[in-house]
């Protein structure tokens, strides 16, 4: 059995970090919190950090876009 999808409960700082690392590793990540709005805010913060990585030339724009697609707020 191969794991392709994970859920992270809690979109705070620690949950965001776990979700970001998992998304960068190629997993589809469902980020959950008390409301979808809070989870969406967590995803937005992660995407902002990924874009900063592109600006610092730590990854390509294509990688950033793919990792961002791996993040789903629930």
C-alpha positions as CSV (number, residue, x, y, z in Angstrom):
1,X,0.0,0.0,0.0
2,X,1.4,3.4,-1.0
3,X,0.3,6.5,0.8
4,X,-0.5,9.4,-1.5
5,X,-2.8,11.6,0.6
6,X,-2.6,12.8,4.2
7,X,-4.6,15.1,6.5
8,X,-3.1,17.6,8.9
9,X,-5.4,18.6,11.7
10,X,-4.7,22.2,12.8
11,X,-3.7,25.0,10.5
12,X,-1.6,26.9,13.0
13,X,2.2,27.4,12.7
14,X,3.1,23.8,13.4
15,X,0.3,22.4,11.2
16,X,1.3,24.7,8.4
17,X,4.9,23.5,8.6
18,X,3.9,19.8,8.6
19,X,1.6,20.4,5.6
20,X,4.2,22.3,3.7
21,X,6.9,19.6,4.1
22,X,4.4,16.9,3.1
23,X,3.2,18.9,0.0
24,X,6.8,19.4,-1.0
25,X,7.4,15.6,-0.6
26,X,4.6,15.1,-3.2
27,X,1.6,14.2,-1.0
28,X,-1.8,15.6,-1.4
29,X,-2.4,17.4,1.9
30,X,-5.8,18.1,3.3
31,X,-5.3,20.9,5.9
32,X,-8.2,20.9,8.4
33,X,-9.1,23.3,11.2
34,X,-12.2,24.4,13.1
35,X,-13.5,26.2,10.0
36,X,-12.7,26.0,6.3
37,X,-11.9,29.8,6.5
38,X,-9.2,29.1,9.1
39,X,-7.8,26.2,7.0
40,X,-7.8,28.5,3.9
41,X,-5.8,31.1,5.8
42,X,-3.3,28.4,6.7
43,X,-2.9,27.4,3.0
44,X,-2.6,31.0,2.0
45,X,0.3,31.5,4.4
46,X,2.0,28.4,3.2
47,X,1.7,29.5,-0.5
48,X,3.2,32.9,0.5
49,X,6.2,31.1,2.0
50,X,6.6,29.0,-1.1
51,X,6.5,32.1,-3.3
52,X,9.3,33.6,-1.1
53,X,11.3,30.5,-1.8
54,X,11.0,31.2,-5.5
55,X,12.1,34.8,-4.9
56,X,15.2,33.6,-3.0
57,X,15.8,31.1,-5.9
58,X,15.5,28.1,-3.5
59,X,13.0,26.4,-5.9
60,X,11.5,27.0,-9.3
61,X,8.1,28.6,-10.0
62,X,6.9,25.3,-11.5
63,X,7.8,23.5,-8.2
64,X,6.0,26.2,-6.2
65,X,2.9,25.9,-8.3
66,X,2.9,22.1,-8.0
67,X,3.4,22.2,-4.2
68,X,0.6,24.7,-3.9
69,X,-1.8,22.4,-5.9
70,X,-1.0,19.7,-3.3
71,X,-2.6,21.8,-0.5
72,X,-6.4,21.5,0.0
73,X,-8.2,23.3,2.9
74,X,-11.0,21.4,4.5
